[in-house]
Amino acid sequence: MDSDTKDIKDWLKRHKIAEVECLVPDMTGNARGKFIPANQFLSRGHPRLPESIMIQTVTGEYSDQHWDFVEPTDADMVLRPDASTMRVVPWAREPTAQIIHDCYTMDGRPHPLSTRNILRKVLELFEADGLRPVVAPEVEFYLVGKNLDPDYELAPPQGRSGRAESSRLSYSIDAVAEFEDFVEDMYSFADAQKLQVDTLIHESGAAQMEINFLHGDALSLADQVFTFKRTVRETAYKHGMYATFMAKPMKAEPGSAMHIHQSLVDIKTGKNVFAKARGGYSERFLHYVGGLQRYTPELISLYAPNVNSYRRLAPEIAAPINLNWGVDNRTTAFRMPQSDGPATRIENRFPGADVNPYLAFAATLASGYLGMKGKLAPTEPHQGTANEEEVEVARTLEEGLRHLHDSPEIQEVFGELFLQAYSAVKLDEFEEFNQVISSWEREHLLLQV
């Protein structure tokens, strides 16, 4: 019995676990997997899942091309539990564990369509250069009233006062207190799962919240965001409402983002390589920014992965639309917060709250890595209001996907098979969405064209 298996077995016994959720993040970042009784989990060998689940769309459909990416026989892939991801399921009725699994082909290779494996691959590139990325995500979400009919627009839920929010209440303490029971349970669930959540604030939208995570290892933080989304939804259900991570769930409210703060640490010295010893930004920091500017147009579909995502990335909305960077400038795509040397970092403000965290982390880190490798120079830092200038990124999912194959270096990092599969899945979603006739079209085009 290897050490991981023994650790898992001991942990299951110690927590008197009755059932195990074997979880795999799919292409959208949602949980797929199996429920297995705890007494069978270790005795049955590694669980398996059809590899085709990795290429399902958000609606559960398959692209016409899906047999180009997986075996036509709909073969299995092997799941191996990662002991570092063991957590209780605090909302379950009986003692239940959740364990994120890594995906392997039947001949033992990391599965090329696993989004967790994609992030691992990027992190290995940094490790080979003696560097360790440090990230800190900020995740926004909305609480909304239960919506059983998708034809109706979403609306804020009632708080403890019995009223729904109707005004912008950024950083309001009292507005958060309206949902005190939800917040307390959310923190309790997060603590039970050892999620490194930090501050909670009320964002500018009605019943819009933001939770900040403590900075740390990129793979661990991606696992935590994956788990946190499930946690928030479950907490909202408990309190008779929904939580949504849609990038732009309501017309009159701002979008929701997952900003990613990131820096690099020298593995040997433990020092932040973005900062000069005597102050200021290092050359590697500037090349990293140059990489973000260079590769974001090609990787935008990993930051904005759904048809709804591009409603957030629009002019006159508080989200980036071009590639400017600046010091403590929240109108830029890439913001350098004012900080001392060890805390020098860059904030990527492109990703929406609807991202797959493994792919969003992989995209931003790969861009910076390639920028350093190519010694790419950034533009001068922007001094004004950046989001009033020209749009420099895609405005639709289809347009974003067209740029995904532009660079050989991106193909090498992510793997051509993965990029083709991701494009096929997301293009299928785009075409399915495009078949829906909106109320705007009926209102303005029915009798006037």
N, C-alpha and C positions, 0 to 999 in steps of 0.2 A: 504494500500500500504506500503510494507516494505521499509526501508531506501535505500537499493540497487536499488530497482525499481524506487524510486523517484529520486535518483541520476542519473540514466540512462536516465529517461524521461527528466529531466531538462537539462542534457548535450546534448541530441539529439536536443532539442528545441534551446538551446543556439548556437549550431553550425549549425543550419538550415539543419540538415541531411535529405536527401531524401531517402537513402537506407542503410540497415544494412547488413554487412557480419557477419553471425553467424558462427564462426570458431571453429573447433575441430582439435587438432593435432592427426594425425593417427599414426600407428605403426612406419612408416618411419620418422615421424616428419614433414610431409607435411600437408597442410591445407585442411580439408574437411569441408562441411557445406552447408549453404543455404544463398541466397540473399532474404531479406524480406523488402518490403517498410516500411519506418520508421513509417508511420501512422498506420501500422498494427502490428508492432513489439511488442508493449506492450498490444494491445487489444486482440491478439490471444492466449495468454497464452504461456507457455514454448514450444519452437519448439522441434521437434523430428527428429531423424535420425535412420535408420536401424543399429542395433548394429553390423551387419556383416561388416560394413565399417572398423571396428577396426582390422579386420583380413585379409584385402586384401594385396596382395604382391605389390611390387613396380611397377609391370607391370599390376596391376589391376585384377590379377587372385586370385582364392581361393584355399587353400589347400584341398586335399581330406578329411582331418579330420575336416574341419571347423565346421561341425555341432556338433562336440564334445565340442565346446567352446561357441557357441551361440544357441539360441532356433531354432529348425528345422523349425519353422514357420517364421523365419526371422523377429523376433519381433523388436519393436522400443526401443530406449533408450531416456530418457528425457534430454534435454540440459538446463542448468541454466547459465545465463550470469554472468560473474565475472566483477563487475563494475570497478575494479582496472585495467582492461585491455582495457578499452575504448580508442580508438585512431581513428583519422581521417585517411583516405586513400589518401595520398597526390597526388597520380598519377591518381586518378579517375577523370572522366570528370564532374561528378556532385557530390555535397557534400555527401560523403559516409563514414560510420563508420565501423570499424572492432572491434568485441568484441569476445574474447576467452570465450568459454563456458565449464563448467564442465559437465561430463556425469554421469547420474544416471540410475539405473535400474527402471523399472516401479513401483516397490514397494518402491522406495526412497533411495536405498542404493548406495553409490559411485560405479560406474561400475568398475569391477575388471580388465577390459582390457584397460581402459583409461590410457595412459602413464602419463598424468598430475596427475591423482590420485595416480599413483605409487610414484611419487616424493613427493606428499603431505604426503603419508604414512611414507616415510623415514624421512621427516622433523618432523613429529609428534613424532617419536622415540627420536630425539634430544630434542625436547621441553619438553617431559616427564622427561628428565634428567637435565632440566634447561639450555640447551645449544641452541645456534642459529648458524647454519653454515653461513659463509660469503664466497662468491665465486666471482671470476673475470675471465671470459672466454676471450681467445684470439682466434679470428676466422680468418683463412686464406682462401683465395679463389683466383681463376684465372679469369682474363678476357681473353676471346678467341674470335676469329673471328667466325662469324655465320657459323654453320656447319649443312647443310641440309641433308647430306648423312652420316649416321653413319659408313659407310665403310671407310671413309676418316679420317685420324688422325687430331686431333685438332691442331690449330696453334695460336700464339699470334695475336691480332688484330693490325691494324695500329693505331699509336698514332697521335697526332696533327702534327708531322713532316711528316706524310705520310708513315713512315717506321714502321716495326714491330721490337720488341726487338729480339736480337739474342745472347745476352750474359747475364751472371749473374750480377745483379745490386742491391745487397743487400743494403738496407738503402739509396738508391740513391734518392735524392730530385728531380733531373731532370727527372728521370724515372717516378716518380709519376706525375710530371707536364705534361708529355705526355698525361695523361688522366685527365687533370685539370677539364674539363667540367663534366665528369662523377663524379669525387670526390666531386665537389661543389654540384651537384644535390643529390648525396648520403647523404652528410651531411645535406642538406636542408630537404630531406625527413625524415631523422632520427630525426632531431630537431622537425619537425612537429608532429612526433609520440612520442616525449619525450623518445627516446631511449638514454640510458646513455653511448653513445660511447665516447671514449677518443682519443687516438693517432692512427694515420694511418701510416704504414710504407710500403715500398716496400720490399717484401721478396726476397729470392734468386732465385726463378723461374722467367722465362720470363713472365711479366705482372701478377705476383703473388703479392697480397696485403695481409696485415694483419691488422685487426682492433681490438683494445683492448677496453674492456668495463670497466667502473668504478666498483669497488667491491660493493657488496650489497647482498640483500636477494636472496636465490637460486631460489625460484619459480618465482620471478619477473625477474631475469636474464634469466631463461629458456624461459619465455614468450618473452623477448626482443630478444634473439637469434632466436627464431622461427619467429618473425616478421622481424628481420634484414635480414634473408635469402631471404624472399619475396621481401624486399625492394631493396636489391642489384640486384636481377634478374630483377626487374622492371626497375631499373635505367639503367642497361646494355641494355635492350631492347630499351629504349628511345634513346640510343646512337648507335644503330645499331650493337650491339655485344651481346655475351652471357657472363654471369657470372656462374661459376660452382664451386660447393662445393664437387665435387668428391675427394676422398682421394688421388688418383693417376691418374690424367687425361691424362698425357703425359709420354711416355717412358723415354725421355731424361731429364725431369724436376723433381724436388723434389716433394714430396707429400704435401698435405695440412692438417693441424691439427686443432683441437680446444683444446688447452691446457687449463686446469682448475686450477687456483690458488684457494686454499681453506684454511680456518682457522675456529676456533670455538670461539665464544664469550659467556661468562657467562651472562645469561639473567639478573640476579640481579645486578651484578657489572659492566657489560659492558667491562670486561677485556678479553683479548685474552688468552685462557687457554693453548695455545701451548707454551707460554713463561714462564720461571721462573721469579720470582720477581727480582732476582739478576742476571739475564742473563742466557742464555743457553736454551736448550729444556726441556720441562716438560715431565713427565712420560706419560701423556695422548698423547702428541705429538708422542712419540716413539711408543706407542701402536697403534696409528692411522696409522703410517707408516707400522707397522707390519701387520695391517689389509689390507692395500693396496697390500702388497707383497703376503699375503696369498690368497686373494680372486680374484685378477686380472685374473689369469688363468681361473677361472670359469666364470667370467663376461666379458671376452675379446670380446664376440660377441655383447655386448652393446657399446663398444668403437670402434669396427670394424664391423659394422652391415651389410655390403654389400660385395658381392664377390670381388669387386674392392679394398676394404679396405686393404686387405692383401698384395697387391702389394706395399703399403707404409711401412708396418711392415716387412721389409726384411733386411737381412745383407747388409752392405755397403751403406745403405741409412740413411739419418739423421732422424731416428725415432727409438723409443725403441724396442728392441727385447727380453729383459730380465727384471728381477725384481730389479735391483740395484737401490739404492738411493744415493744421494750425495749432498754436499753443493756447490751450484753455479756450478753444473756440468751438462751441457746440453746434455751430452751423456747418462745420466741415465734416467730411466723411471720416477723417482720421485725426483724432484729437489727442494732443499731448497735455494731460493734466499737469498743472503746476505741482512739482514734487521735488524732493531732494534726490541725491544720486542713487541710493539703493532702491528707491521707489520709482525710478524713471521707467515709464511705460507708454504704450500707445493704445488708444481706444479705437477699435473698429466699430463704427456706428451703422454699418450697412445691414447686418443680419436682423431679420425680423424674429419675433417670438415664435413663429411657426416653423423655424428651421429644425432639421435634424442636427442636434448639437455635435455629433461626431463629424459630420460633413462640414459644418460651419467652422469648427475649430481646425479641421484639416485644411480647409481652403485658405483661411487667414494665415495659418502658420506656414503652409506651403508657399504662399505668395511672398512672405517675408524671407523665407529660406532661399527661394530662387532669386530674390532681389539681392541678397548678400552674395550668392554665388556669382551672379552676373555683374556685381558692383554697380547696380543701377542707381542713378542719381535722382533724387526727388525734385519736384518743383520748389520754388521758394515758398515758405509758409504763408498762408493766406491771412490777410489782415482784416478783411471786411466780412460782410454777410454772404457766405458762400452759397447758400441755397437760393439766392436770388439770381444766380448766374445760369449759364446754359446747362441743359441736361446732357450728361456724358455716359449714362448707362442705359441699359435696355428698359423699355416701358411695358413689355409684355413677357410672359414666360417663354413664348415661342421665340421671340427675338433673343432673349438671353441664352437659350439653348443653342442657337445657331453659332454662338461664339465659343462654345465649350470645347471645340476640337481645334481651335486656332493655333495652339502652341505645342510643338513636339515635347517640350519640357513638362508641360502640364499632363500630357498623355503618359509620359514616363512615370511621373509621380503617382498618378491616380490609377493608371492601367487603362488601356484602350477598351478592354471588355467592360469595365465598370462604367466608363464614360458613355459608351454606346448604350448600355442597359439603362442607365439613369436617363439619358435623353429619350429613349423609347418610352419609358414609363411616364415621364413628365409630358412628352408630346401627346401621348394618349389622353392624359388628363386634360390638356389644353383643348384637344379636339372635342372631347366629351362636353366640356364646359361651353365650347363655342356653339354647340347645338341648342343651348338654352336661349330662348327669346326673352329678353328682359322687359320689365314694365316700362322702362324709358323708351324702348323701341315701339311698344304699343301706343304709348302716350303721344309721341312726337312724330312717328312715321306712318302710323296706321292710315290716317286720312290726309296726310300732307305731302306725300311724295308720289 
